[in-house]
């Protein structure tokens, strides 16, 4: 049942975790990194007597989609796309280009890994993870109409090192244009709730967490706003909306043929290359995801059935972590008359 | 335990209140009747009530096998203390008492007592909740100022 108090606690939580589009620190970190990349490329290429490749940048990920959350453990992540003005014909192996990025950025307190879809640069401060930047590497087609993302790791076989068609701008446009007004705002809140659940849950179990973009795209496909009319005004019911979305996700786990018969949740990217955003999850990770989603659904149902908003918020804290605010019981009750007890006898 | 009112609102007997009450079940011949107050919140923006706390028999009360008489003084003191410390949000919602039957129902005299409470001065609520604790089950009734008394259905 709809609880206006639980809804206001969810909204307060959302304000607490939302990562502002205009977050100054992240913006500075990103700009510093891109400058370092430019200097590093110049240094490395000039040393070999070559002309450094020029690149432009793309804002990527939750930062650009306005779906980011501040991390509970303090390790921020920044996504950025780098588009090299090169031809795929000249550089058929994207791992070569990704290695340029790695070498250009190498430095103290920095750990750089070439991953399948990006180059991850992790910074350490006082021995602790501080933040990391995922750099996706792109190149355009010769007519500039199509974009390709560099896939593959250093130890990947040749067939797994490819420039895959991608449409990073198209995805951002789709997510940013999804729904309007209050519904668009609820869409973003629900994505952020899912991400904070993901962070809280998979941190505890140590299992591989579903990628943020996967949760975002799942919400893009299956989000249905739920509202309640209270005293003739329409109110958004985030708890019911999140519950309905989680139910949809669970209902879509199915057997399907993908070289092998596999039981998985398939979430298709709505833009090129239209691949499954969870394709890289193993069957074991899929099973864990399903189990955790079931637990989440049960907790959301219990919170929704709670009469006492304090108890409902205590359940939600187990889902979303310590940052979820629990109201003082005295703020949840109407003011009542002073008690006046009469002598009473029962027989 | 959660019960449903006829207007759709719900009443929750929260664990601390429930545990205190359940401890007084008259499960054998030797156990004396007991009773006390139901104290709790009317949840803002809803028709829901939460019984957060129950007072239990105190030294001035009279406890017999088939009768219980509550002396107002000490119960009033505990109720006032809670009401004050909760900023006036944890108030008197009704009372409870025990029966020796397994599945309790109000006696004629219980109904008279309930009705008299809603007619007494000062009337602070259009209705009150009453729990009867049987030896096996527990029931919740809502009594209104217009003499209507309803047994509330258990939701879970």
Interface residues (C-beta under 8 A of the other chain):
Chain A: X1 X3 X4 X5 X230 X305 X306 X307 X308 X309 X311 X329 X330 X331 X332 X333 X334 X335 X336 X337 X338 X339 X340 X341 X342 X343 X344 X345 X346 X347
Chain B: X2 X10 X11 X12 X14 X33 X35 X37 X39 X41 X42 X43 X44 X45 X46 X48 X49 X50 X52 X62 X66 X67 X68 X69 X70 X71 X72 X75 X76 X79 X80 X83 X86 X87 X88 X89 X90 X91 X92 X95 X97 X107 X109 X110 X113 X117 X120 X122 X124 X125 X156
